[in-house]
Amino acid sequence: MQPLLLTMGDPTGVGPELIIKTLLNHTFDDVSHPVHVVGDVNILCRAGKIFGCAGGIISEQDGLVHLQFGQKKLVVHGISTLDGAALRYGQPDTACGKAMADYVEYAIARCLDKTAAGVVTAPINKAAINAAGFHFPGHTELLAERCGVKKVVMMLAGERLKVCLVTTHLAYRDVPAVLSPTEIVETITITATALRDQFGLDQPRLAVLALNPHASENGLFGDEEERIIAPAIATVQQAGLTVSGPHSADTLFHFAAQGAYDAVICMYHDQGLIPLKLLHFDDAVNVTLGLPIVRTSVDHGTAYDLAGSGKANTASLVAALKMADQVAGNRNT
C-alpha cells in the first residue's frame, strides 16, 4: 500500500512537534496507509526532545531515513538538512521558507506519479515561502499550479459540518463583484463530484447559501440571489444534482449541523468559517477538492506562541490524517 506523505511545515512552528506528538500517541497506527514524513531529520529529532525522546537513526535506505522515538518508529523523506541548533521558534529564515515549499513540491510529485496515496500538510509561513522565491499565497495555490488545475475548492470539514467556499481570501467589499453563476456552478460541481468519488456519497445533498440577509427578501436587500445564485442552482439541478437554495445563512447552519445536508456552499470566507470553527475549532480539516491527488491539511497556522512547548493540540492533524486515509481508500475502491 502506498504511503500518505505528511509534510513537516514550518521548521520553526508547531508542525514538527505535532508530528512527533501524534506519532507517540499511536495515531499513525490508527490509519490503514503507512505514514511517511517529508521534512528534516534534524528538526524532527529536536522536536522529539520536547517529549523526552530525542530521535535516533536506525537506518538509511533508498533515500528514506528510519528514526526511533521511544518505542515508535518514523519513516522520513529527508528533503532539507537545516541546522536545528541555529533556528529559533517563530523565526523562519529564507532557508526555512525554501524547505517548506520543497516538502510540498516533493509530496505533490510523488502523488502525481502514484508512488504516494496522498498528502497531509502541516502549517507553513506564507511570507517565508514567498521570501524564498515561491510566489504563492499558500498551499492551495501551489498545489493547483503544480497539478495543472485551474479551479479548486476549499472545503473545511468536521464530523457535524462541511463548508465549501465560492470565494476565499478576499475583502468582503469585493465579493459581490467576483461572484458569478459560472463560479458557483463550478464550486457546486467540484464539491458534488468529490463527495461522491472521495467520500462515498452516491447523491450528495448540498445547500447553497444566499449572499444577503434573509436571502434578500425578494430583492429588498440586494439582487445577487435572483441574478447570480438562483440561476447557478437551476443549472446544477438540471444536471441532476441534489442542490437547494439560496438559503438564508442565519438559519441554514442549524439544520446542516443536524445532518440535513452533506455540505454547505458558502459565498465568502467568514460565512462558512465562523459556524465551522464554532463547532470544530480544534478538529477541523482543510481539504482541497478538484485536484487529481488527495490533499488534506490541519486547519490552523504555525502557532508560534506555542512552538517548542509541546502544548499544541493534535486534534486537527489527527483528523486530517484520518480523513486522508479515508479519502485515499475511497479513491482506490
ABEGO torsion letter per residue (X at the ends): XBBBBBBAEBAABAAAAAAAAAAAAGAAAABABBBBBBBBAAAAAAAAAAAGBBBBBABBBGGBBBBBBEABBBBBBBABBBBAAABBBGBBBAAAAAAAAAAAAAAAAAAAAGABAEBBBBBBBAAAAAAAGBBBAEAAAAAAAAAGBABBBBBBBBAABBBBBABBBBBAAAAAAABBAAAAAAAAAAAAAAAAAAAGBABBBBBBBBABBGGGGGGAAEAAAAAAAAAAAAAAAAAGBBBBOBBBAAAAAAAAAAGABABBBBABAAAAAAAAAAAAAAABBBBBBGBABBBBBBBBBAGAAABGAGABBAAAAAAAAAAAAAAAAAAAX
